[in-house]
Amino acid sequence: MRSPASDLLAATVRLQEALTWRANARAKAPLEKALEREVAKLFRAQGKAFDAALRSLIQESVFPAWETAWGAVAAKLGKRFVDAIGKAVDKSVRIGFKRSVADQGLSGEQIKLTFGGEPGQRTDPVKAWVRDHAAERVAGVNDETRRQIKQIIAAGLDEGASQTEIAKRIQTRFTEFAVGKPQQHIQSRAHLVAVTEIGDAYAEGTLQASIELDKFGLAQEKSWLNSGDNKVSAGCITNTAAGYIGVHEAFPSGHQRPLRFPGCRCDLLTRRKK
């Protein structure tokens, strides 16, 4: 039988977790908004460039050639996408890292230790991750765009739509990427990219901080923190129910940390092992 004291403690823990989730959401919000704006601009630029390429081919056999045209557009704007996501992710992962260290009550000098020593001699545990992550995610974004273009073309051809009409449908989809067809907490594809990349990077920073602290003898553990509302998926609820686990252990879903899927709003909690 639970005692009033244990119930009070549990309620206090839940309140603290809710406050932490909100504080993290506030920290990520300006980064999400800035990245969403940049990604929306890039989707519009892709749409404009691809539309021009399609219409230049419209007198020929446009659709057998569309993949070549899309590949050229994706390559032309690829660096801008990588730069936008890379810069945003770098900021987010470092904020998550520093907040995680500070939340454990460590001093500035102790925070320096997490980077391996004095300036000029420090290792950077997140630099390579940011570089590789940005390139990988942009490739994924472009692959999804290609899939949707292919789907629109196939549907249009099945319906007997003209090439001009199909080109219009593709341009409309690029506009939707930027300004959206809202679904629950996600407003557009640009918003989805921003929420996913900033949230993923923030959780990575939190995890990397805990791993670094663990290396320096401050034994760490972690837990999966969800938003606590009725939009939380069953898999995330199961991960949360696992409670605190070792920093190197996997959660029930097999993930080392949130996010479990694009648009996931979960966070990672870390602390010194009790």
C-alpha positions as CSV (number, residue, x, y, z in Angstrom):
1,M,0.0,0.0,0.0
2,R,1.4,3.4,-1.0
3,S,1.8,5.9,1.8
4,P,0.8,9.6,1.5
5,A,4.5,10.5,1.6
6,S,5.3,8.2,-1.4
7,D,2.3,9.7,-3.3
8,L,3.6,13.2,-2.6
9,L,7.1,12.3,-3.7
10,A,5.7,10.8,-7.0
11,A,3.6,13.9,-7.6
12,T,6.6,16.1,-7.0
13,V,8.7,14.1,-9.4
14,R,6.0,14.3,-12.1
15,L,5.8,18.1,-11.6
16,Q,9.5,18.5,-11.8
17,E,9.6,16.5,-15.0
18,A,6.8,18.5,-16.5
19,L,8.7,21.7,-15.7
20,T,11.8,20.3,-17.2
21,W,10.0,19.4,-20.4
22,R,8.5,22.9,-20.7
23,A,11.9,24.5,-20.0
24,N,13.5,22.5,-22.7
25,A,10.7,23.3,-25.1
26,R,11.3,27.0,-24.5
27,A,15.0,26.6,-25.1
28,K,14.4,24.9,-28.4
29,A,11.5,27.1,-29.7
30,P,13.6,30.0,-31.1
31,L,15.9,27.5,-32.8
32,E,13.0,25.6,-34.3
33,K,11.4,28.8,-35.6
34,A,14.6,30.0,-37.2
35,L,15.3,26.7,-38.9
36,E,11.7,26.4,-40.1
37,R,12.0,29.7,-41.8
38,E,15.3,28.7,-43.5
39,V,13.9,25.3,-44.6
40,A,10.7,26.9,-46.0
41,K,12.8,29.3,-48.1
42,L,14.8,26.3,-49.4
43,F,11.7,24.3,-50.3
44,R,10.4,27.3,-52.2
45,A,13.7,27.7,-54.0
46,Q,13.7,24.0,-54.9
47,G,10.1,24.2,-56.1
48,K,10.9,27.2,-58.3
49,A,14.0,25.7,-59.8
50,F,12.4,22.3,-60.4
51,D,9.3,23.9,-62.0
52,A,11.5,25.8,-64.4
53,A,13.4,22.6,-65.3
54,L,10.1,20.7,-65.9
55,R,8.6,23.4,-68.1
56,S,11.8,23.5,-70.2
57,L,11.3,19.8,-70.8
58,I,7.5,20.0,-71.3
59,Q,7.8,19.9,-75.1
60,E,9.9,16.8,-74.9
61,S,9.3,13.7,-72.9
62,V,9.3,15.4,-69.5
63,F,8.5,12.7,-67.1
64,P,11.1,10.1,-68.2
65,A,13.6,12.9,-67.7
66,W,12.3,14.3,-64.4
67,E,14.7,12.4,-62.1
68,T,17.7,13.9,-63.9
69,A,16.1,17.4,-63.5
70,W,15.4,16.8,-59.8
71,G,18.9,15.5,-59.2
72,A,20.4,18.6,-60.6
73,V,18.1,20.8,-58.4
74,A,18.8,18.8,-55.3
75,A,22.6,19.0,-55.9
76,K,22.5,22.8,-56.6
77,L,20.7,23.6,-53.4
78,G,22.3,20.8,-51.3
79,K,25.0,22.9,-49.7
80,R,22.5,25.5,-48.6
81,F,20.4,22.8,-47.0
82,V,23.4,21.2,-45.2
83,D,24.6,24.6,-44.0
84,A,21.1,25.6,-42.6
85,I,20.5,22.3,-40.8
86,G,24.2,22.0,-39.7
87,K,24.2,25.5,-38.1
88,A,20.9,24.9,-36.3
89,V,21.8,21.4,-35.1
90,D,25.2,22.6,-33.9
91,K,23.5,25.3,-31.7
92,S,20.9,22.9,-30.4
93,V,23.3,20.1,-29.5
94,R,25.6,22.4,-27.7
95,I,22.7,24.0,-25.7
96,G,21.5,20.6,-24.7
97,F,25.1,19.6,-23.7
98,K,25.7,22.7,-21.6
99,R,22.3,22.6,-19.9
100,S,22.7,19.0,-19.1
101,V,26.1,19.6,-17.4
102,A,24.9,22.7,-15.6
103,D,21.7,20.9,-14.4
104,Q,24.0,18.5,-12.5
105,G,25.3,21.4,-10.5
106,L,28.8,21.5,-12.0
107,S,31.0,24.5,-12.0
108,G,32.5,26.3,-15.0
109,E,35.9,24.5,-14.4
110,Q,34.1,21.2,-14.2
111,I,32.3,21.9,-17.5
112,K,35.7,22.5,-19.1
113,L,36.6,18.9,-18.1
114,T,33.8,17.5,-20.2
115,F,35.7,18.8,-23.3
116,G,39.0,17.1,-22.3
117,G,41.1,19.8,-20.7
118,E,42.3,23.3,-21.5
119,P,41.5,25.3,-24.7
120,G,43.5,24.1,-27.6
121,Q,43.7,20.6,-26.2
122,R,40.0,19.9,-25.9
123,T,38.3,17.2,-27.9
124,D,34.9,18.0,-29.2
125,P,32.5,15.1,-28.8
126,V,29.7,16.6,-31.0
127,K,31.6,18.2,-34.0
128,A,31.8,15.0,-36.1
129,W,28.2,14.1,-35.2
130,V,26.9,17.5,-36.3
131,R,28.8,17.3,-39.7
132,D,27.7,13.8,-40.5
133,H,24.1,14.3,-39.2
134,A,23.4,17.3,-41.3
135,A,24.6,15.7,-44.6
136,E,22.6,12.5,-43.8
137,R,19.4,14.3,-42.9
138,V,19.6,16.5,-46.1
139,A,19.9,13.3,-48.1
140,G,16.9,11.9,-46.3
141,V,14.9,15.1,-46.9
142,N,15.7,15.1,-50.6
143,D,14.9,11.4,-50.9
144,E,11.4,12.1,-49.4
145,T,10.9,15.0,-51.8
146,R,11.8,12.7,-54.7
147,R,9.4,10.1,-53.5
148,Q,6.5,12.6,-53.3
149,I,7.3,14.0,-56.8
150,K,7.3,10.4,-58.2
151,Q,3.9,9.8,-56.5
152,I,2.4,12.9,-57.9
153,I,3.6,12.1,-61.5
154,A,2.4,8.5,-61.3
155,A,-1.1,9.6,-60.0
156,G,-1.3,12.2,-62.7
157,L,-0.4,9.8,-65.5
158,D,-2.9,7.3,-64.2
159,E,-5.6,10.0,-64.3
160,G,-4.6,11.1,-67.8
161,A,-3.6,14.6,-66.6
162,S,-1.6,16.8,-68.9
163,Q,2.1,17.3,-68.3
164,T,1.3,21.0,-67.5
165,E,-1.3,20.0,-64.9
166,I,1.1,17.5,-63.3
167,A,3.8,20.2,-63.1
168,K,1.3,22.5,-61.4
169,R,0.5,19.8,-58.8
170,I,4.2,19.4,-58.1
171,Q,4.6,23.2,-57.6
172,T,1.6,23.2,-55.2
173,R,3.2,20.4,-53.2
174,F,6.4,22.4,-52.8
175,T,4.3,25.3,-51.6
176,E,2.7,23.0,-49.0
177,F,6.2,21.9,-47.9
178,A,6.9,25.5,-46.9
179,V,3.5,26.8,-45.6
180,G,1.9,23.5,-44.7
181,K,-1.2,21.4,-44.3
182,P,-1.4,21.3,-40.5
183,Q,-1.6,17.9,-38.8
184,Q,-1.8,18.1,-35.0
185,H,1.3,19.8,-33.6
186,I,3.1,19.9,-37.0
187,Q,2.2,22.9,-39.2
188,S,4.2,22.0,-42.4
189,R,7.0,19.8,-43.7
190,A,9.4,22.7,-43.0
191,H,8.1,22.7,-39.4
192,L,8.5,18.9,-39.2
193,V,12.1,19.2,-40.3
194,A,12.8,21.9,-37.8
195,V,11.1,20.2,-34.8
196,T,12.8,16.9,-35.7
197,E,16.3,18.3,-36.2
198,I,16.3,20.6,-33.2
199,G,14.8,18.0,-30.9
200,D,17.1,15.3,-32.1
201,A,20.2,17.4,-31.6
202,Y,19.1,18.7,-28.2
203,A,18.7,15.1,-27.0
204,E,22.1,14.1,-28.5
205,G,23.7,17.0,-26.7
206,T,22.2,15.8,-23.4
207,L,23.3,12.3,-24.0
208,Q,26.8,13.3,-25.0
209,A,27.2,15.4,-21.9
210,S,26.1,12.4,-19.7
211,I,28.6,10.1,-21.5
212,E,31.4,12.5,-21.0
213,L,30.6,13.0,-17.3
214,D,30.5,9.2,-16.9
215,K,34.0,9.0,-18.4
216,F,35.2,11.3,-15.7
217,G,33.9,9.1,-13.0
218,L,30.5,10.8,-12.4
219,A,28.4,7.7,-13.0
220,Q,25.3,8.6,-15.0
221,E,21.8,7.3,-15.7
222,K,19.1,8.5,-18.1
223,S,15.3,8.4,-18.5
224,W,12.9,9.0,-21.4
225,L,10.7,12.1,-20.8
226,N,7.5,12.5,-22.8
227,S,5.2,15.5,-23.1
228,G,2.5,14.0,-20.8
229,D,-0.4,14.7,-23.1
230,N,-2.8,12.5,-25.1
231,K,-0.6,12.7,-28.3
232,V,2.2,10.6,-26.8
233,S,2.7,7.3,-28.7
234,A,2.6,3.9,-27.1
235,G,6.3,3.3,-27.8
236,C,7.3,6.5,-26.1
237,I,5.1,5.7,-23.1
238,T,6.8,2.3,-22.8
239,N,10.2,4.0,-22.9
240,T,9.2,6.4,-20.1
241,A,7.8,3.6,-18.0
242,A,11.3,2.0,-18.0
243,G,12.4,4.7,-15.6
244,Y,16.1,5.5,-15.2
245,I,18.5,3.2,-16.9
246,G,22.3,3.2,-17.4
247,V,23.6,5.8,-19.8
248,H,24.9,3.2,-22.2
249,E,21.8,1.1,-22.1
250,A,19.0,1.1,-24.8
251,F,15.4,1.9,-24.0
252,P,12.7,-0.7,-24.7
253,S,12.3,0.6,-28.2
254,G,16.0,0.0,-28.9
255,H,16.8,3.7,-29.0
256,Q,19.6,5.2,-26.9
257,R,17.7,8.5,-26.6
258,P,14.8,10.4,-28.2
259,L,13.6,11.1,-30.9
260,R,11.9,7.9,-31.7
261,F,10.4,9.2,-35.0
262,P,10.1,12.4,-37.0
263,G,8.1,15.0,-35.0
264,C,8.6,13.2,-31.7
265,R,8.4,15.7,-28.8
266,C,10.2,13.6,-26.2
267,D,13.3,14.7,-24.2
268,L,16.1,12.9,-22.4
269,L,16.7,13.3,-18.7
270,T,20.1,12.5,-17.2
271,R,21.4,12.6,-13.7
272,R,24.2,11.2,-11.5
273,K,23.5,7.6,-10.7
274,K,22.0,7.1,-7.2
